Amino acid sequence: MLSTFLGLSMLNTYGQGCSDAGFCTMGAMRPGQPYSNNIKIVLKSVEMSQYVGVTRFDDRIYATTLDFNVGISNKDAAQFKLPYMAAEGPLGQSSGLGDLSVSYTRILIKEIEYQLNITGGAKIALGNSDKTFEDKSLPMYYQQSLGTNDLVLGLSFLTNKWLVATGLQYSLNSNENGFFWGPWIKEGVDKEMIEQYPSSIELDRGKDVMLRVERSLKKSNWGLNLGLLGIYRLNEDIRTDPKAKERVSVKGSDGLALTAILGIKYNFNVKSGVKLIYGQRLIKRDFNPDGLSREQVVEIGYVYQF
């Protein structure tokens, strides 16, 4: 059975977490995975989600996400995920396609009581994160694309009750974002407000390592999962200083972000179902120039298998 993780409904965004098109929802790393000791049937599924979010800067973020899963064999599956995103707030409006996620997952070991899965994939930039408002560069919170091509690797251990998954996301290039405060302040924007947004000129994100631990409970058509999701940024983000024109590290952009997650799912029948996931930030980073922070997340989605 190929399952879903259908986008995030952001309520506030203060601490770093898995992004809207994040690698922690790809392949072997996604939450709420079903486990069966029966022989897999090759399935296809299409999933759709809608979320709305509010950032710490009073921005509104919207996204509609399509998620396609294709069973290739009893041990292999491919996933394609694409969001359409929009943002509006004190700095204006922006909208467009997010980044495409593509992954391939294989069951390495399949036993009666457990299985081991591996995923390889990529996040492919469909933009340069260089959108502007009235000729002023917008911060990453208003960009629909991260502007980078990323390599993604993942591994998971799955039983009827437990999921333990780990993954790596490695950015292969800097983006073309040009946001800093100067042009906005010159145009009369409140200095205290605009300086809350981290400068992100030609941002080079650090490498992320993920660890998910999840406990599942199942009864009839209902399912419940409780877990922790930790994302550790191994090195600080790097950006161009607007004054010195030199590449500098962003202090406080590395380290651990930890989220507690509760998920509920209900299957109408063998072909369709709905999911609700809530996440609460426990530990956050000081700075998030990439705009991928979350304090709370709420997700609702629908999946149809055929």
C-alpha atoms as a printed R data frame, in Angstrom:
    type eleno elety resid chain resno       x       y       z
1   ATOM     1    CA   MET     A     1   0.000   0.000   0.000
2   ATOM     2    CA   LEU     A     2   1.438   3.371  -1.012
3   ATOM     3    CA   SER     A     3   0.525   6.126   1.420
4   ATOM     4    CA   THR     A     4   0.438   9.881   1.737
5   ATOM     5    CA   PHE     A     5   1.813  12.877   3.436
6   ATOM     6    CA   LEU     A     6  -0.253  15.713   2.055
7   ATOM     7    CA   GLY     A     7   1.227  19.118   2.744
8   ATOM     8    CA   LEU     A     8   1.312  21.230   5.878
9   ATOM     9    CA   SER     A     9  -1.053  23.763   7.346
10  ATOM    10    CA   MET     A    10   1.209  26.296   8.984
11  ATOM    11    CA   LEU     A    11  -0.151  28.243  11.932
12  ATOM    12    CA   ASN     A    12   3.008  30.078  12.935
13  ATOM    13    CA   THR     A    13   6.588  29.828  11.731
14  ATOM    14    CA   TYR     A    14   9.262  30.441  14.316
15  ATOM    15    CA   GLY     A    15  11.420  27.316  14.440
16  ATOM    16    CA   GLN     A    16  13.041  25.357  11.631
17  ATOM    17    CA   GLY     A    17  11.306  22.195  10.506
18  ATOM    18    CA   CYS     A    18  10.520  20.117   7.491
19  ATOM    19    CA   SER     A    19   9.678  22.374   4.588
20  ATOM    20    CA   ASP     A    20   6.464  22.456   2.607
21  ATOM    21    CA   ALA     A    21   8.043  20.227   0.007
22  ATOM    22    CA   GLY     A    22  10.484  18.793   2.523
23  ATOM    23    CA   PHE     A    23  12.601  15.687   2.273
24  ATOM    24    CA   CYS     A    24  11.113  14.248   5.495
25  ATOM    25    CA   THR     A    25   7.906  13.460   3.553
26  ATOM    26    CA   MET     A    26   9.643  11.631   0.721
27  ATOM    27    CA   GLY     A    27   9.586   7.872   0.216
28  ATOM    28    CA   ALA     A    28  10.916   5.847   3.143
29  ATOM    29    CA   MET     A    29  10.963   8.937   5.385
30  ATOM    30    CA   ARG     A    30   7.272   9.878   5.272
31  ATOM    31    CA   PRO     A    31   5.191   9.577   8.459
32  ATOM    32    CA   GLY     A    32   2.263   7.256   9.069
33  ATOM    33    CA   GLN     A    33   3.468   4.492   6.765
34  ATOM    34    CA   PRO     A    34   1.302   1.354   6.790
35  ATOM    35    CA   TYR     A    35   2.972  -1.996   7.413
36  ATOM    36    CA   SER     A    36   1.781  -5.378   6.241
37  ATOM    37    CA   ASN     A    37   3.510  -8.758   6.351
38  ATOM    38    CA   ASN     A    38   1.563  -9.825   3.276
39  ATOM    39    CA   ILE     A    39   2.949  -9.724  -0.242
40  ATOM    40    CA   LYS     A    40   2.762  -6.212  -1.632
41  ATOM    41    CA   ILE     A    41   0.287  -5.465  -4.398
42  ATOM    42    CA   VAL     A    42   1.476  -2.969  -6.980
43  ATOM    43    CA   LEU     A    43  -0.649   0.149  -6.433
44  ATOM    44    CA   LYS     A    44  -0.925   3.676  -7.718
45  ATOM    45    CA   SER     A    45  -2.246   6.584  -5.704
46  ATOM    46    CA   VAL     A    46  -2.978  10.262  -6.178
47  ATOM    47    CA   GLU     A    47  -3.139  12.580  -3.190
48  ATOM    48    CA   MET     A    48  -4.275  16.157  -2.852
49  ATOM    49    CA   SER     A    49  -3.931  18.634   0.003
50  ATOM    50    CA   GLN     A    50  -4.596  22.257   0.801
51  ATOM    51    CA   TYR     A    51  -2.960  24.256   3.551
52  ATOM    52    CA   VAL     A    52  -2.969  27.785   4.862
53  ATOM    53    CA   GLY     A    53  -0.421  29.231   7.242
54  ATOM    54    CA   VAL     A    54   0.496  32.317   9.225
55  ATOM    55    CA   THR     A    55   4.137  33.237   9.822
56  ATOM    56    CA   ARG     A    56   5.629  35.032  12.813
57  ATOM    57    CA   PHE     A    57   5.727  38.134  10.589
58  ATOM    58    CA   ASP     A    58   1.943  37.987   9.991
59  ATOM    59    CA   ASP     A    59   2.316  36.613   6.455
60  ATOM    60    CA   ARG     A    60  -0.291  34.220   5.044
61  ATOM    61    CA   ILE     A    61   1.000  31.155   3.179
62  ATOM    62    CA   TYR     A    62  -1.211  28.944   0.991
63  ATOM    63    CA   ALA     A    63  -0.408  25.734  -0.900
64  ATOM    64    CA   THR     A    64  -2.157  23.112  -2.958
65  ATOM    65    CA   THR     A    65  -0.100  19.938  -3.323
66  ATOM    66    CA   LEU     A    66  -0.439  16.987  -5.701
67  ATOM    67    CA   ASP     A    67   1.371  13.807  -4.694
68  ATOM    68    CA   PHE     A    68   1.609  10.831  -7.069
69  ATOM    69    CA   ASN     A    69   2.859   7.406  -5.951
70  ATOM    70    CA   VAL     A    70   3.458   4.667  -8.509
71  ATOM    71    CA   GLY     A    71   4.135   1.057  -7.560
72  ATOM    72    CA   ILE     A    72   6.641  -0.382 -10.015
73  ATOM    73    CA   SER     A    73   6.966  -3.828  -8.480
74  ATOM    74    CA   ASN     A    74   6.306  -5.558  -5.157
75  ATOM    75    CA   LYS     A    75   9.492  -3.932  -3.851
76  ATOM    76    CA   ASP     A    76   9.813  -0.685  -5.793
77  ATOM    77    CA   ALA     A    77   7.857   2.570  -5.916
78  ATOM    78    CA   ALA     A    78   8.323   6.077  -7.297
79  ATOM    79    CA   GLN     A    79   6.945   9.337  -5.918
80  ATOM    80    CA   PHE     A    80   6.354  12.715  -7.591
81  ATOM    81    CA   LYS     A    81   5.205  15.698  -5.550
82  ATOM    82    CA   LEU     A    82   4.479  19.249  -6.687
83  ATOM    83    CA   PRO     A    83   2.974  22.162  -4.716
84  ATOM    84    CA   TYR     A    84   1.450  25.403  -5.957
85  ATOM    85    CA   MET     A    85   2.104  28.085  -3.365
86  ATOM    86    CA   ALA     A    86   1.139  31.666  -2.616
87  ATOM    87    CA   ALA     A    87   2.094  34.210   0.038
88  ATOM    88    CA   GLU     A    88   0.663  37.538   1.112
89  ATOM    89    CA   GLY     A    89   1.449  39.883   3.965
90  ATOM    90    CA   PRO     A    90   3.136  43.151   4.966
91  ATOM    91    CA   LEU     A    91   5.622  42.893   2.077
92  ATOM    92    CA   GLY     A    92   3.121  42.218  -0.716
93  ATOM    93    CA   GLN     A    93   2.008  39.120  -2.612
94  ATOM    94    CA   SER     A    94   3.649  36.313  -4.578
95  ATOM    95    CA   SER     A    95   2.575  32.971  -6.034
96  ATOM    96    CA   GLY     A    96   3.796  30.166  -8.260
97  ATOM    97    CA   LEU     A    97   4.893  26.558  -8.447
98  ATOM    98    CA   GLY     A    98   7.012  25.181  -5.659
99  ATOM    99    CA   ASP     A    99   9.879  22.753  -6.209
100 ATOM   100    CA   LEU     A   100   9.346  19.289  -7.686
101 ATOM   101    CA   SER     A   101  10.199  16.319  -5.444
102 ATOM   102    CA   VAL     A   102  11.085  13.026  -7.122
103 ATOM   103    CA   SER     A   103  12.081   9.858  -5.282
104 ATOM   104    CA   TYR     A   104  12.533   6.130  -5.782
105 ATOM   105    CA   THR     A   105  12.030   3.709  -2.882
106 ATOM   106    CA   ARG     A   106  13.006   0.046  -2.660
107 ATOM   107    CA   ILE     A   107  12.316  -2.556   0.032
108 ATOM   108    CA   LEU     A   108  15.757  -3.932   0.864
109 ATOM   109    CA   ILE     A   109  14.632  -6.518   3.417
110 ATOM   110    CA   LYS     A   110  11.124  -7.919   3.858
111 ATOM   111    CA   GLU     A   111  10.488 -10.240   6.796
112 ATOM   112    CA   ILE     A   112   7.350 -11.315   8.653
113 ATOM   113    CA   GLU     A   113   7.915  -8.828  11.490
114 ATOM   114    CA   TYR     A   114   9.759  -5.952   9.833
115 ATOM   115    CA   GLN     A   115  11.029  -4.379   6.630
116 ATOM   116    CA   LEU     A   116  13.917  -2.106   5.686
117 ATOM   117    CA   ASN     A   117  13.387   0.546   2.986
118 ATOM   118    CA   ILE     A   118  15.796   2.834   1.160
119 ATOM   119    CA   THR     A   119  15.035   6.001  -0.820
120 ATOM   120    CA   GLY     A   120  17.026   8.045  -3.283
121 ATOM   121    CA   GLY     A   121  15.689  11.236  -4.773
122 ATOM   122    CA   ALA     A   122  15.981  14.906  -5.525
123 ATOM   123    CA   LYS     A   123  14.257  18.230  -5.087
124 ATOM   124    CA   ILE     A   124  14.369  20.049  -8.408
125 ATOM   125    CA   ALA     A   125  14.148  23.843  -8.402
126 ATOM   126    CA   LEU     A   126  11.420  25.276 -10.632
127 ATOM   127    CA   GLY     A   127  12.492  28.831  -9.846
128 ATOM   128    CA   ASN     A   128  15.437  30.907  -8.656
129 ATOM   129    CA   SER     A   129  13.893  32.301  -5.430
130 ATOM   130    CA   ASP     A   130  14.430  35.773  -6.930
131 ATOM   131    CA   LYS     A   131  10.881  37.146  -6.857
132 ATOM   132    CA   THR     A   132  10.473  40.843  -6.095
133 ATOM   133    CA   PHE     A   133   7.774  43.289  -5.036
134 ATOM   134    CA   GLU     A   134   7.963  46.736  -6.615
135 ATOM   135    CA   ASP     A   135  11.578  46.017  -7.624
136 ATOM   136    CA   LYS     A   136  12.597  45.037  -4.084
137 ATOM   137    CA   SER     A   137  13.769  41.469  -3.425
138 ATOM   138    CA   LEU     A   138  11.433  39.404  -1.271
139 ATOM   139    CA   PRO     A   139  12.709  37.271   1.647
140 ATOM   140    CA   MET     A   140  12.647  33.489   1.432
141 ATOM   141    CA   TYR     A   141   9.340  33.391   3.318
142 ATOM   142    CA   TYR     A   142   7.717  34.830   0.168
143 ATOM   143    CA   GLN     A   143   9.542  32.604  -2.325
144 ATOM   144    CA   GLN     A   144   7.734  29.559  -3.717
145 ATOM   145    CA   SER     A   145  10.997  27.909  -4.822
146 ATOM   146    CA   LEU     A   146  14.065  27.342  -2.665
147 ATOM   147    CA   GLY     A   147  16.099  27.990  -5.812
148 ATOM   148    CA   THR     A   148  18.369  24.976  -5.255
149 ATOM   149    CA   ASN     A   149  18.682  21.440  -6.558
150 ATOM   150    CA   ASP     A   150  18.997  19.043  -3.642
151 ATOM   151    CA   LEU     A   151  20.109  15.449  -3.303
152 ATOM   152    CA   VAL     A   152  17.959  13.362  -0.938
153 ATOM   153    CA   LEU     A   153  18.769   9.985   0.636
154 ATOM   154    CA   GLY     A   154  16.709   8.073   3.195
155 ATOM   155    CA   LEU     A   155  16.471   4.804   5.126
156 ATOM   156    CA   SER     A   156  13.664   3.429   7.299
157 ATOM   157    CA   PHE     A   157  12.967   0.472   9.594
158 ATOM   158    CA   LEU     A   158   9.258  -0.377   9.765
159 ATOM   159    CA   THR     A   159   7.211  -2.786  11.887
160 ATOM   160    CA   ASN     A   160   3.535  -3.059  12.737
161 ATOM   161    CA   LYS     A   161   4.041  -0.663  15.665
162 ATOM   162    CA   TRP     A   162   7.213   1.337  15.015
163 ATOM   163    CA   LEU     A   163   8.825   3.485  12.338
164 ATOM   164    CA   VAL     A   164  12.426   4.666  12.617
165 ATOM   165    CA   ALA     A   165  13.618   6.700   9.635
166 ATOM   166    CA   THR     A   166  16.667   8.784   8.856
167 ATOM   167    CA   GLY     A   167  17.573  10.937   5.884
168 ATOM   168    CA   LEU     A   168  19.983  13.455   4.383
169 ATOM   169    CA   GLN     A   169  19.248  16.537   2.265
170 ATOM   170    CA   TYR     A   170  22.234  18.094   0.507
171 ATOM   171    CA   SER     A   171  21.916  21.338  -1.425
172 ATOM   172    CA   LEU     A   172  24.020  21.352  -4.580
173 ATOM   173    CA   ASN     A   173  24.049  25.098  -5.246
174 ATOM   174    CA   SER     A   174  23.324  28.562  -3.854
175 ATOM   175    CA   ASN     A   175  20.105  30.269  -4.844
176 ATOM   176    CA   GLU     A   176  19.650  33.670  -6.488
177 ATOM   177    CA   ASN     A   177  17.718  35.391  -3.716
178 ATOM   178    CA   GLY     A   178  18.681  39.026  -3.181
179 ATOM   179    CA   PHE     A   179  16.809  40.040  -0.020
180 ATOM   180    CA   PHE     A   180  18.223  42.498   2.476
181 ATOM   181    CA   TRP     A   181  16.669  45.386   4.384
182 ATOM   182    CA   GLY     A   182  18.218  48.467   2.741
183 ATOM   183    CA   PRO     A   183  15.881  48.962  -0.268
184 ATOM   184    CA   TRP     A   184  12.793  48.421   1.875
185 ATOM   185    CA   ILE     A   185  13.873  50.935   4.515
186 ATOM   186    CA   LYS     A   186  14.604  53.503   1.793
187 ATOM   187    CA   GLU     A   187  11.030  53.056   0.541
188 ATOM   188    CA   GLY     A   188   9.678  53.907   4.000
189 ATOM   189    CA   VAL     A   189   8.968  50.395   5.315
190 ATOM   190    CA   ASP     A   190   9.187  50.180   9.101
191 ATOM   191    CA   LYS     A   191  12.798  49.382   9.984
192 ATOM   192    CA   GLU     A   192  11.962  47.316  13.056
193 ATOM   193    CA   MET     A   193   9.503  45.179  11.084
194 ATOM   194    CA   ILE     A   194  11.619  44.543   7.997
195 ATOM   195    CA   GLU     A   195  14.753  43.657   9.973
196 ATOM   196    CA   GLN     A   196  12.923  40.692  11.496
197 ATOM   197    CA   TYR     A   197  13.246  38.918   8.136
198 ATOM   198    CA   PRO     A   198  16.716  37.324   7.840
199 ATOM   199    CA   SER     A   199  18.890  38.586   4.983
200 ATOM   200    CA   SER     A   200  19.327  35.804   2.411
201 ATOM   201    CA   ILE     A   201  21.429  37.078  -0.501
202 ATOM   202    CA   GLU     A   202  22.630  34.126  -2.639
203 ATOM   203    CA   LEU     A   203  21.806  31.777   0.191
204 ATOM   204    CA   ASP     A   204  23.633  28.460   0.488
205 ATOM   205    CA   ARG     A   205  21.686  26.234   2.898
206 ATOM   206    CA   GLY     A   206  23.509  23.894   5.230
207 ATOM   207    CA   LYS     A   207  23.211  20.107   5.040
208 ATOM   208    CA   ASP     A   208  20.275  18.577   6.955
209 ATOM   209    CA   VAL     A   209  20.105  15.199   8.690
210 ATOM   210    CA   MET     A   210  16.701  13.905   9.769
211 ATOM   211    CA   LEU     A   211  15.626  11.320  12.355
212 ATOM   212    CA   ARG     A   212  11.990  10.265  12.785
213 ATOM   213    CA   VAL     A   213  10.772   7.905  15.541
214 ATOM   214    CA   GLU     A   214   7.093   7.004  15.466
215 ATOM   215    CA   ARG     A   215   4.725   4.675  17.332
216 ATOM   216    CA   SER     A   216   1.569   3.446  15.560
217 ATOM   217    CA   LEU     A   217  -1.741   2.214  16.941
218 ATOM   218    CA   LYS     A   218  -4.381   0.652  14.681
219 ATOM   219    CA   LYS     A   219  -8.004  -0.390  15.124
220 ATOM   220    CA   SER     A   220 -10.398  -1.291  12.321
221 ATOM   221    CA   ASN     A   221 -10.430   1.605   9.830
222 ATOM   222    CA   TRP     A   222  -8.684   3.984  12.238
223 ATOM   223    CA   GLY     A   223  -5.010   4.605  12.744
224 ATOM   224    CA   LEU     A   224  -3.047   6.751  15.209
225 ATOM   225    CA   ASN     A   225   0.646   7.600  15.206
226 ATOM   226    CA   LEU     A   226   2.718   9.518  17.759
227 ATOM   227    CA   GLY     A   227   6.307  10.516  17.156
228 ATOM   228    CA   LEU     A   228   9.257  12.871  17.219
229 ATOM   229    CA   LEU     A   229  10.869  14.467  14.172
230 ATOM   230    CA   GLY     A   230  14.344  15.910  14.567
231 ATOM   231    CA   ILE     A   231  16.201  17.807  11.836
232 ATOM   232    CA   TYR     A   232  19.825  18.709  12.534
233 ATOM   233    CA   ARG     A   233  21.556  21.243  10.304
234 ATOM   234    CA   LEU     A   234  25.190  20.170  10.243
235 ATOM   235    CA   ASN     A   235  26.665  23.503   9.185
236 ATOM   236    CA   GLU     A   236  25.603  27.130   9.162
237 ATOM   237    CA   ASP     A   237  23.919  28.687   6.150
238 ATOM   238    CA   ILE     A   238  26.110  30.986   4.052
239 ATOM   239    CA   ARG     A   239  25.005  34.246   2.423
240 ATOM   240    CA   THR     A   240  26.540  37.331   0.827
241 ATOM   241    CA   ASP     A   241  26.963  40.336   3.103
242 ATOM   242    CA   PRO     A   242  25.252  43.300   1.342
243 ATOM   243    CA   LYS     A   243  27.880  45.808   2.528
244 ATOM   244    CA   ALA     A   244  31.158  43.899   2.441
245 ATOM   245    CA   LYS     A   245  30.081  41.829  -0.600
246 ATOM   246    CA   GLU     A   246  31.727  38.839   1.046
247 ATOM   247    CA   ARG     A   247  30.379  35.376   1.798
248 ATOM   248    CA   VAL     A   248  29.592  35.013   5.516
249 ATOM   249    CA   SER     A   249  28.104  32.343   7.764
250 ATOM   250    CA   VAL     A   250  24.751  32.938   9.461
251 ATOM   251    CA   LYS     A   251  25.261  32.434  13.177
252 ATOM   252    CA   GLY     A   252  22.518  30.380  14.809
253 ATOM   253    CA   SER     A   253  21.272  28.814  11.573
254 ATOM   254    CA   ASP     A   254  22.703  25.363  12.392
255 ATOM   255    CA   GLY     A   255  21.789  22.854  15.099
256 ATOM   256    CA   LEU     A   256  18.699  20.921  16.113
257 ATOM   257    CA   ALA     A   257  15.010  21.535  15.458
258 ATOM   258    CA   LEU     A   258  12.684  19.039  17.142
259 ATOM   259    CA   THR     A   259   8.950  18.544  16.616
260 ATOM   260    CA   ALA     A   260   6.390  16.307  18.333
261 ATOM   261    CA   ILE     A   261   3.850  14.838  15.886
262 ATOM   262    CA   LEU     A   262   0.361  13.374  16.275
263 ATOM   263    CA   GLY     A   263  -1.336  11.777  13.275
264 ATOM   264    CA   ILE     A   264  -4.843  10.365  12.806
265 ATOM   265    CA   LYS     A   265  -6.066   8.551   9.709
266 ATOM   266    CA   TYR     A   266  -9.331   6.994   8.639
267 ATOM   267    CA   ASN     A   267  -9.859   4.678   5.669
268 ATOM   268    CA   PHE     A   268 -13.283   4.848   4.044
269 ATOM   269    CA   ASN     A   269 -12.476   1.644   2.166
270 ATOM   270    CA   VAL     A   270  -9.476  -0.073   0.594
271 ATOM   271    CA   LYS     A   271  -9.156   2.691  -2.000
272 ATOM   272    CA   SER     A   272  -9.601   5.995  -0.169
273 ATOM   273    CA   GLY     A   273  -9.010   7.694   3.153
274 ATOM   274    CA   VAL     A   274  -8.207  10.930   4.978
275 ATOM   275    CA   LYS     A   275  -5.405  12.028   7.305
276 ATOM   276    CA   LEU     A   276  -4.930  14.698   9.922
277 ATOM   277    CA   ILE     A   277  -1.489  15.513  11.332
278 ATOM   278    CA   TYR     A   278  -0.542  17.996  14.038
279 ATOM   279    CA   GLY     A   279   3.032  19.000  14.884
280 ATOM   280    CA   GLN     A   280   4.297  21.083  17.794
281 ATOM   281    CA   ARG     A   281   7.772  22.592  17.912
282 ATOM   282    CA   LEU     A   282   9.819  21.552  20.959
283 ATOM   283    CA   ILE     A   283  13.257  22.898  20.009
284 ATOM   284    CA   LYS     A   284  13.981  25.596  17.415
285 ATOM   285    CA   ARG     A   285  16.949  27.315  15.805
286 ATOM   286    CA   ASP     A   286  17.739  30.973  16.321
287 ATOM   287    CA   PHE     A   287  17.699  32.017  12.646
288 ATOM   288    CA   ASN     A   288  16.067  30.616   9.507
289 ATOM   289    CA   PRO     A   289  17.135  32.636   6.448
290 ATOM   290    CA   ASP     A   290  15.749  29.862   4.193
291 ATOM   291    CA   GLY     A   291  12.188  30.645   5.369
292 ATOM   292    CA   LEU     A   292  11.425  27.000   6.217
293 ATOM   293    CA   SER     A   293  10.538  27.465   9.876
294 ATOM   294    CA   ARG     A   294   7.499  26.098  11.680
295 ATOM   295    CA   GLU     A   295   6.183  26.486  15.218
296 ATOM   296    CA   GLN     A   296   3.019  24.459  14.695
297 ATOM   297    CA   VAL     A   297   1.774  22.483  11.723
298 ATOM   298    CA   VAL     A   298  -1.659  21.085  10.897
299 ATOM   299    CA   GLU     A   299  -2.197  18.969   7.791
300 ATOM   300    CA   ILE     A   300  -5.288  17.455   6.250
301 ATOM   301    CA   GLY     A   301  -5.339  15.410   3.080
302 ATOM   302    CA   TYR     A   302  -7.192  12.887   0.945
303 ATOM   303    CA   VAL     A   303  -5.736   9.900  -0.913
304 ATOM   304    CA   TYR     A   304  -7.237   7.697  -3.599
305 ATOM   305    CA   GLN     A   305  -5.624   4.446  -4.708
306 ATOM   306    CA   PHE     A   306  -6.228   2.666  -8.004
